[in-house]
């Protein structure tokens, strides 16, 4: 598997580097830099203690962890969060508690996954009419309707 080099600065040297739980995983674990409690319905901006430099032509996408979503109703408000190659600040995750109970997050807990992907920049060309397509303008569940 080809690997892209991502430069990482640990803003909190006591936290581990992002890592993949298993060989072949798409997402590397991101951890909380702080202890916090997120009550039902509340949102929180959670710092990870990491800053990265992506090569041009790449972006990072922060995804929620499925186990936390299933067990606790923990989700990300803006999933996936997009990190552009020019961003150099601390990676932070906007979490929301959709569960019924307060959720305790401890420093070092895995809270999200970071997926690195190659991206293309588009050239936007204005036209007066788009070419036809089988789907047309149908959307919002239209493929599941009879």
N, C-alpha and C positions, 0 to 999 in steps of 0.2 A: 504494500500500500504506500502510495506517495504521501509524504508529509510536507506541509507548508510550515516554514519557520515563523513563529509568532513570538515577538519579544515581550517579556513580562517583567514588570517591576512590582515586587511585593511591597506594598505600602505598610504592611504589617508582617514583619519577617517571621512571626510565630505561627502564621497560618500557612498551610501547604500550598504548593503550586497547584493550578488546575490539573486534574488527572482524569483518565478514563477508567471507570470501574472494571470494565471487561474489555478484552481485545475485540476490536471491531465496532465498539460503541461509537455513535456519531457525536454524542455530547459529553463534554468534560465537565466534571462537577465544579460548581461555584459554591463557596461557603460564606456564611454570615460572619462579619467582622465584629458584631456586637450582640449582646443579649437583649432580647425584647419580647414583649407580649403583644400579640395581635388579637384583639377581641372580635367577636362575630360582626361582620359588616365593615370592619376597619381596614384601612390601607396603611402600608408602611413602606418607606424607602429604606432598603437595607443595603449598606455598603459591604463590599466583598474584600476590601483590602488589596485589590489588584488593579493595575493599569496595564494596558497592552498597546502594542504598535503592530498593526496588521500591514502586510504588504499591499501596495496599490493593486486594485483588481479583486480584493477580498473584503468581506464583511463578516462580522460575527453576529450571531442571533442567539438571544437568551431565551430559553424555553423553560416552561415549568416542569417540575418533577412529577411524574404520574402517580407515584406512591403517596406523595404528600396530598395530591389532589383527591385521590381515592379515600385515604384514611382520615384526612382532616378538612377537606374542602378548601385547601390552600391553592390559590391560583395567582397568576400574574395579570395585572390590569391591562398591560399592553403587549400581551404575548403574540408573537415573539418580539422582544425588544431588539432593536437594530443598533449595532455599533459600527459606525463607518470607519474606514481605514485612517482617516485623519484625526480621530478622537484620541486624546491622550489622558483623559481624566480617570478617576476611579470608577470602576464598573459598579453600578448599583442596580438593585432589582426592586421593582414596585410590586409588592405582594398584597393580596387581599384575602381575607378569611371569609369564605362562604360557608363555613361550618357553623355548628350550633354552640361550640365551646371556645373559650379563649385558647390560643395556641402559643405555647412557650417556644421561642427560638433561642437556642444557645449559641454562643460564639463557637465557630467551627462546624456548625451543622450545615449539611448540604442543603441548599435552598433552591438551586436552579441548575440548568445545564447550558453550556456554551458550545454552540455549533459554528464552526468556521466553514464558510463557503465562498467559492469563486463567484463573482458577480460581474455582470456586463452593464455598462452605461448605455442608455438608449439615445438615439437621435430622434427627437419628436418632430414629426412632419405633419403640419396641418393640411387637411384635405376637406373638401366640402361634403364628401360621401365616402363611407367605408366600403370595402369590398364585401360581397355577400358571404355568408357562412351558414352551415346547416342549423346551427343553434340560434342564430340571429340575436335578437335582444332579450331572449328569455333568460331568466335567472332566478335566484332566490328559491331554489327547490323545484324549479320547473322540470328538471330531468326525472324526478321521482313521481310526477303526476301523470295520470292517465287521461 
